[in-house]
Amino acid sequence: MASSPILHDVLIIGSGAAGLSLALRLPADLSVALVSKQRINEGNTYYAQGGISAVLHERDSIESHVTDTLIAGAGICNEAVVRLVVERGPENIQWLDGQGVAFTRFPNPATGPEFHLTREGGHSHRRVIHAADHTGKSVQTSLDEQVMQRPNIDIYENHLALDLITEGKLNRGGRRVLGAYIYDLEKNQVHTFGARFVVIATGGAGKVYLYTSNPDVATGDGIAMAWRAGCRVANMEFIQFHPTCLYHPLAKSFLITEAVRGEGGHLLLPSGERFMHRFDEREELAPRDIVARAIDHEMKRTGADHLLLDISHKPALFVREHFPTIYSECLKFGIDITREPIPVVPAAHYTCGGVVADSNAQTDIPGLYCIGEAAYTGLHGANRMASNSLLECLVYGQLAAENILRQRDSMPMPTDLPPWDESRVSDPNEEVMVSHNWDELRRFMWDYVGIVRSNRRLERAKRRIKMLKQEIREYYSDFRVTNDLLELRNLVDVADLIIRSARRRHESRGLHYNLDHPFTDDQLQKGPTILYPDNYCPRRY
């Protein structure tokens, strides 16, 4: 017998900085369901080392932060959105400080302790506030503690969102979102969640690539669900590859923060020679896309399987105090960063595109919001400037909360939601197909749709993804869902969106570099790449 729907005013899918900040900004008289695929703290936020960019020093300015972001975005940021996010930055930092985030401070005899600000690639000022080199962990932990104290917030850990429920899917004559089917990973059951408002805050899709700095949960679930439900998706060709992840056979996805370069770290060839001056006058402080391509180029040119990042010329105490997490983690693998360089390679790091969301965080489907890395807001353009990501999570969490409050009386609670139908499926008996296709997908995405692309590589990827989609569609129709199958289904949808977007951009801009179109085309392609699903229908305001 099917269980009754689980009803809340607001259903938030995702428990990183975006989802948590939204949940905490909603009033106590709204019931909130916070759904987390694994533990509440397992996601990209927890592993973010660098910091949050905001104008916090008198020598800095809103205009400077806006200009730096527009430059990093390679001409296709939405300037109004950039300004909105930057202007709201300082108040969101103060809000985080009030939530107990332990930002690094330094003593000022005249005014008392002040925030310590560092500088990262693309920034013209020191404006990155941080908590040592574990900012994300501090943000995640502090917000987790606050959320757990709120009686109106129900937390569902180890629950994976399967698909959105909309009026359109139920043939009810409307388009609004009604909830979602959510898979309980511990009980192997699919539950029906209903809500007046649904928020996607599921993060990015780094696991679509063979090498990534992202944790295992970053499988593009929210982007894929929104696309299947009828939302537009934009700029999926712009995947940011972080230039420096620790290269070691026993290290899994450990990021070496950009702040190491911001504090004077040098990138070196295996011979010990510096090389960034040959690629950009800003050298190690160039934006990430330039640094990642430079490393990729030098690795291919020299045949090296990794390069080096050296901060050992700085005093040992300075290094240990500024980068305690990196120091201790590298030491586990026998690398003393106060004495020797760090072996590094690039890895997929951030999804700059995503579900199209307006300045209220609303998507094309009434009642459905998207915030954080899963969203395309226009902030990042063709490349995300360092430490603007957590800023976007906070600001859009705030914007979504404000809009939900304005509409709280206009959205009724959904009724008569059908349960998940498993009457025509059986238990899976060919799970080797899932694991094989998972490996094939991530490998050909790395080889053909990675840091450097070409028309031929993209055409090969298109043929591969077409076959994979058909296989997975048949398997999904015949067998009961599993965690691996659901994630693979989402990754294949996201990979298809990346490939389609990359094939439509006949130029090189920002994070998208095509050997057959090496120049930027401002005449025809200076704008976002927007994909429209077959079931798209414009939202009426």
C-alpha positions in Angstrom: 0.0 0.0 0.0 1.4 3.4 -1.0 2.3 5.8 1.8 0.7 9.3 1.9 2.7 12.2 0.4 5.1 14.0 2.7 3.9 17.7 2.6 5.9 20.9 3.4 5.6 24.5 2.5 9.1 24.5 0.9 11.0 21.5 -0.4 14.8 22.3 -0.7 16.7 19.7 -2.7 20.4 20.0 -1.7 22.2 20.9 1.6 25.1 23.0 0.6 25.6 26.7 1.2 22.7 27.7 -1.1 20.1 25.3 0.4 21.1 25.9 4.0 21.2 29.7 3.7 17.8 29.7 2.1 16.4 27.4 4.8 17.7 29.6 7.6 16.2 32.8 6.0 12.7 31.4 5.8 10.4 32.2 8.7 9.6 29.7 11.5 5.9 29.4 10.4 6.9 27.8 7.1 7.5 24.1 7.2 10.7 23.2 5.3 12.0 19.8 4.0 15.7 19.8 3.5 16.8 16.8 1.3 20.4 15.7 1.3 21.7 12.8 -0.9 24.2 11.7 1.7 25.0 13.3 5.1 23.9 16.9 5.3 27.5 18.1 5.1 28.6 16.1 2.1 28.9 18.4 -0.9 31.0 20.9 -2.7 30.6 23.6 0.0 32.3 21.4 2.6 35.4 20.9 0.4 35.7 24.6 -0.7 39.0 25.8 0.6 39.5 29.3 -0.8 36.9 31.7 0.4 34.2 34.2 -0.5 34.7 37.3 -2.5 33.1 40.5 -1.2 34.0 44.2 -1.0 35.1 44.6 2.6 38.1 47.0 2.5 38.0 50.8 2.0 40.5 50.6 -0.8 38.3 48.2 -2.7 35.0 49.1 -4.5 31.8 47.7 -5.9 32.8 48.9 -9.3 36.2 47.1 -9.1 34.6 43.8 -8.1 32.0 44.2 -10.9 34.7 45.0 -13.5 36.8 42.1 -12.5 33.9 39.7 -12.7 32.9 41.0 -16.2 36.4 40.5 -17.4 36.7 37.0 -16.1 33.3 36.2 -17.7 34.8 36.9 -21.1 32.1 39.3 -22.2 28.9 37.3 -21.6 28.1 38.0 -18.0 24.8 39.7 -17.3 26.0 43.0 -15.9 22.8 43.7 -13.9 23.1 40.4 -12.2 26.8 40.9 -11.4 26.0 44.2 -9.8 23.1 42.8 -7.8 25.3 40.0 -6.4 28.3 42.2 -5.7 26.2 44.8 -4.0 24.7 42.2 -1.7 28.0 40.7 -0.9 29.0 42.6 2.3 25.6 42.1 4.0 25.8 38.4 3.3 29.3 38.2 4.9 28.0 39.9 8.0 25.1 37.4 8.0 27.5 34.5 7.8 29.6 36.0 10.6 26.4 36.2 12.7 25.8 32.5 12.0 29.1 31.7 13.7 31.5 31.2 10.7 35.0 31.5 12.1 36.6 33.9 9.5 40.3 34.5 9.9 41.1 37.8 11.5 44.2 39.8 12.2 44.8 42.2 15.1 44.5 45.9 14.5 45.5 48.0 17.5 43.4 51.0 16.4 40.1 49.3 15.5 40.4 45.8 16.9 40.5 42.5 15.0 39.8 42.8 11.3 38.9 40.3 8.6 42.0 38.9 6.8 41.5 39.2 3.1 43.5 37.3 0.5 43.7 37.7 -3.3 43.0 35.2 -6.0 43.2 35.0 -9.8 41.3 37.7 -11.6 40.8 39.9 -8.6 42.4 43.4 -8.6 42.2 43.7 -4.8 42.4 41.5 -1.8 38.7 40.8 -1.3 38.5 37.1 -0.5 37.4 36.5 3.1 38.3 33.1 4.4 38.5 30.8 7.4 42.1 29.7 7.0 42.1 27.2 4.1 38.9 25.5 5.0 36.3 28.2 4.4 33.7 25.8 3.0 34.0 23.4 6.0 33.5 26.3 8.4 30.5 27.7 6.5 28.9 24.2 6.1 29.5 23.3 9.8 28.1 26.6 11.1 25.0 26.5 9.0 24.4 22.8 9.7 24.4 23.6 13.5 21.9 26.4 12.9 19.6 24.4 10.7 19.5 21.5 13.2 18.2 23.9 15.9 15.2 25.0 13.8 12.0 23.0 14.6 10.4 24.0 11.3 13.1 22.3 9.2 12.9 18.5 8.7 16.2 17.0 7.4 16.1 14.0 5.1 19.6 12.6 4.8 20.4 9.8 2.4 17.6 10.7 0.1 18.1 11.2 -3.6 15.7 13.3 -5.7 14.5 11.2 -8.6 12.2 13.5 -10.7 10.0 16.6 -10.2 6.3 16.4 -10.1 4.5 19.1 -12.2 1.0 19.8 -13.3 2.1 19.3 -16.8 3.4 15.8 -16.2 0.1 14.9 -14.4 -2.0 16.5 -17.3 -3.8 18.9 -14.9 -3.9 21.8 -17.3 -1.2 23.9 -15.6 2.6 24.1 -15.3 3.5 24.7 -11.7 5.7 22.3 -9.7 3.9 20.2 -7.1 6.8 18.3 -5.5 9.2 15.5 -6.3 9.7 11.8 -6.1 12.6 11.1 -3.7 14.4 7.8 -3.3 15.2 6.7 0.3 18.6 5.2 -0.1 18.5 3.3 3.2 15.0 1.8 2.8 15.1 1.4 -1.1 11.7 3.2 -1.3 10.5 6.1 -3.4 8.5 8.6 -1.5 6.2 11.4 -2.8 7.1 14.8 -1.5 4.6 17.6 -2.1 5.3 21.3 -1.5 4.0 24.8 -2.4 7.5 25.8 -3.5 10.4 23.5 -4.6 14.0 24.7 -4.7 16.8 23.0 -6.6 20.1 23.5 -4.8 21.9 20.3 -5.8 25.2 21.7 -7.0 27.2 20.9 -10.1 28.1 18.0 -12.3 31.9 17.4 -11.9 31.5 13.6 -11.8 30.6 13.6 -15.5 34.4 13.8 -16.0 37.1 11.2 -15.2 39.1 13.6 -13.0 37.3 16.1 -10.8 37.8 18.0 -7.5 34.1 17.4 -6.7 32.8 14.8 -4.2 30.9 11.8 -5.4 27.5 13.5 -5.0 28.2 16.0 -7.8 26.2 14.2 -10.5 24.1 17.0 -12.0 20.9 15.7 -10.5 19.1 19.1 -10.3 20.1 20.2 -13.7 18.9 17.0 -15.3 15.6 16.9 -13.4 14.8 20.5 -14.3 15.6 19.9 -18.0 13.3 16.8 -18.1 10.6 18.9 -16.4 10.7 21.6 -19.1 13.3 24.2 -17.9 15.7 25.9 -20.2 19.4 25.3 -19.6 22.2 27.6 -20.5 26.0 27.8 -20.9 26.7 24.2 -20.2 29.8 24.3 -22.4 31.6 26.4 -19.8 33.0 23.8 -17.4 35.7 25.2 -15.2 38.7 23.0 -14.7 40.6 23.8 -11.5 44.3 24.1 -12.4 45.7 22.5 -9.3 44.5 19.2 -7.7 46.9 17.1 -5.8 48.5 14.4 -8.0 49.1 11.3 -6.0 47.8 7.7 -6.6 46.3 7.6 -3.1 44.8 11.0 -3.1 41.2 11.3 -4.1 40.0 14.7 -5.5 42.0 16.9 -3.1 42.0 20.5 -4.2 45.0 22.8 -3.8 43.3 26.2 -3.3 44.0 29.1 -5.7 45.0 31.1 -2.6 48.4 29.2 -2.7 49.1 31.1 -6.0 47.5 34.2 -4.5 50.0 34.2 -1.7 53.0 33.8 -4.1 53.0 30.1 -5.1 54.9 29.4 -8.4 53.9 26.9 -11.1 56.8 24.9 -12.3 57.7 22.4 -15.0 59.3 19.1 -13.8 62.6 20.7 -14.5 61.9 23.5 -12.0 61.3 26.2 -14.6 58.5 28.7 -14.3 56.3 28.9 -17.4 53.2 31.0 -16.8 54.8 34.2 -18.1 54.7 32.6 -21.6 50.9 32.5 -21.4 49.7 35.6 -19.6 51.2 38.7 -18.1 49.4 38.1 -14.8 51.4 34.8 -14.6 50.1 32.6 -11.7 47.3 35.1 -11.0 45.7 34.7 -14.4 42.1 33.4 -14.4 41.6 29.7 -14.0 40.8 28.9 -17.6 44.1 30.4 -18.8 46.1 28.6 -16.1 44.4 25.3 -16.7 45.0 25.4 -20.4 48.6 26.4 -19.8 49.2 23.4 -17.5 47.4 21.1 -20.0 49.5 22.5 -22.8 52.8 22.0 -20.9 51.8 18.5 -19.8 51.1 17.5 -23.4 54.2 19.2 -24.7 56.6 17.6 -22.2 54.8 14.3 -21.8 54.6 14.9 -18.0 51.8 13.3 -16.0 51.8 16.3 -13.6 53.4 19.7 -12.9 54.4 21.3 -9.7 53.1 24.1 -7.5 55.8 25.6 -5.1 55.2 27.7 -2.0 58.3 26.4 -0.2 60.2 29.7 -0.8 57.9 31.3 1.8 58.7 31.0 5.5 57.6 27.6 6.9 55.5 29.3 9.7 53.7 31.4 7.1 52.8 28.3 5.0 51.6 26.3 8.0 49.5 29.2 9.3 47.9 30.1 6.0 47.4 26.6 4.6 47.0 24.2 7.6 44.7 21.8 5.8 46.8 21.5 2.7 50.0 21.2 4.8 48.6 18.3 6.9 46.9 16.6 4.0 50.0 16.6 1.8 52.1 15.4 4.8 49.9 12.3 4.8 51.4 11.5 1.4 54.9 12.3 2.3 55.0 15.8 0.8 56.2 18.6 3.1 55.0 21.8 1.3 57.3 24.0 3.4 60.3 22.2 1.8 59.2 20.9 -1.6 56.7 21.6 -4.4 53.3 20.0 -4.6 52.6 17.7 -7.6 49.4 19.0 -9.3 47.1 18.3 -12.3 43.9 20.1 -13.6 40.5 18.6 -12.8 36.9 19.4 -13.5 35.8 21.8 -10.8 32.8 24.0 -11.4 29.7 24.0 -13.7 29.3 27.7 -14.8 26.1 27.0 -16.7 22.9 25.4 -15.4 19.1 25.9 -15.1 18.0 29.3 -16.3 17.0 31.3 -13.2 16.0 35.0 -13.0 17.0 37.6 -10.4 14.5 36.1 -8.0 16.0 32.6 -8.5 12.8 31.5 -10.3 12.9 29.1 -13.2 10.6 28.6 -16.2 8.3 26.5 -14.1 6.0 28.4 -11.6 6.9 27.6 -8.0 10.3 26.1 -9.0 13.5 27.9 -7.9 17.1 27.1 -8.6 20.1 28.4 -6.6 23.8 27.8 -6.4 26.0 25.9 -8.8 23.0 24.1 -10.4 21.7 27.5 -11.7 22.5 29.7 -14.6 21.9 33.3 -13.4 24.3 35.3 -15.7 26.8 35.9 -12.9 29.7 33.8 -14.2 29.5 34.2 -18.0 32.1 32.1 -19.8 34.3 31.7 -16.7 33.7 31.9 -13.0 36.0 34.3 -11.1 37.6 32.7 -8.1 35.4 32.7 -4.9 32.3 34.2 -6.6 30.6 30.8 -6.2 29.9 30.8 -2.5 28.9 34.4 -2.8 26.3 33.5 -5.4 25.0 30.7 -3.2 24.4 33.2 -0.3 22.9 36.0 -2.4 20.5 33.8 -4.4 19.5 31.9 -1.2 18.5 35.3 0.1 16.7 36.4 -3.1 14.8 33.1 -3.2 13.7 33.5 0.4 12.5 37.0 -0.3 10.5 35.9 -3.3 8.9 32.9 -1.6 7.7 35.2 1.2 6.2 37.6 -1.4 4.3 34.7 -3.0 3.6 32.5 0.1 -0.2 33.3 0.0 -0.6 32.7 -3.7 0.6 29.0 -3.9 -1.8 26.4 -2.4 -0.6 23.1 -1.0 -0.8 20.4 -3.7 -3.3 17.6 -3.3 -3.9 14.2 -4.8 -0.3 13.5 -5.7 0.1 10.0 -7.2 2.6 7.6 -5.7 5.7 6.3 -7.6 4.6 3.5 -9.9 6.8 0.4 -9.8 4.1 -2.1 -11.0 5.8 -2.8 -14.4 9.5 -3.1 -13.4 11.6 -5.9 -11.9 14.8 -6.0 -9.9 17.9 -5.2 -11.9 19.9 -8.2 -13.2 22.6 -6.5 -15.4 24.2 -4.0 -13.1 27.5 -4.5 -14.9 25.9 -2.4 -17.7 25.5 0.5 -15.3 29.1 0.4 -14.0 30.5 -0.1 -17.5 28.5 2.9 -19.0 29.4 5.0 -16.0 33.2 4.5 -16.7 32.8 4.9 -20.5 30.9 8.2 -20.1 33.4 9.8 -17.7 36.4 8.7 -19.8 35.1 10.0 -23.2 33.9 13.2 -21.7 37.4 13.8 -20.4 39.1 12.8 -23.7 36.6 14.6 -26.1 34.9 17.4 -24.1 37.6 18.4 -21.7 39.9 21.4 -21.3 40.7 21.5 -25.1 38.1 20.4 -27.7 37.8 20.1 -31.4 35.0 19.5 -33.9 36.0 15.9 -34.4 36.2 15.2 -30.7 32.7 16.7 -30.2 31.3 14.7 -33.0 32.6 11.5 -31.5 31.2 12.5 -28.1 27.8 13.1 -29.8 27.7 9.6 -31.3 28.8 8.0 -28.0 26.2 9.9 -25.9 23.4 9.0 -28.3 24.0 5.2 -27.8 24.4 5.6 -24.0 21.2 7.5 -23.7 19.3 4.8 -25.5 20.8 2.0 -23.4 20.1 3.7 -20.1 16.5 4.7 -21.2 15.7 1.0 -21.8 17.3 -0.1 -18.6 15.5 2.6 -16.6 12.2 1.5 -18.1 12.7 -2.1 -17.2 14.2 -2.2 -13.7 13.7 -0.8 -10.3 15.8 2.3 -9.5 19.1 2.2 -7.7 21.4 5.0 -6.6 23.9 4.2 -9.4 21.3 4.0 -12.1 19.7 7.3 -11.1 23.0 9.1 -11.0 24.1 7.6 -14.3 20.8 8.7 -15.9 21.4 12.3 -14.7 25.0 12.3 -15.7 24.1 11.2 -19.2 21.5 13.9 -19.5 24.0 16.5 -18.3 26.8 15.2 -20.6 24.4 15.5 -23.6 23.7 19.1 -22.6 27.4 19.9 -22.4 28.1 18.3 -25.8 25.1 20.1 -27.4 26.2 23.4 -26.0 29.8 23.0 -27.0 28.9 22.0 -30.6 26.8 25.2 -30.9 29.6 27.6 -29.9 31.8 28.0 -32.9 34.4 30.1 -31.2 36.8 29.9 -28.2 35.7 32.0 -25.2 36.5 31.6 -21.5 36.4 28.0 -20.5 35.4 26.7 -23.9 38.4 26.3 -26.2 38.0 24.6 -29.6 41.1 24.0 -31.8 39.0 24.4 -34.9 37.6 27.8 -33.8 40.5 29.3 -31.8 39.3 32.9 -32.0 36.5 34.8 -30.2 33.5 35.9 -32.3 31.9 38.9 -30.8 29.7 39.5 -33.9 27.6 36.3 -33.7 28.3 34.5 -30.4 28.5 37.2 -27.8 25.8 35.8 -25.6 24.7 32.8 -23.6 24.1 29.4 -25.2 20.5 28.6 -24.3 19.0 25.1 -24.9 15.2 24.6 -25.0 13.7 21.2 -24.0 10.9 19.7 -26.1 8.4 20.4 -23.4 9.4 24.0 -22.8 6.7 26.6 -22.3 7.4 30.2 -21.3 6.4 31.1 -17.8 3.7 33.8 -17.6 4.4 36.5 -15.0 
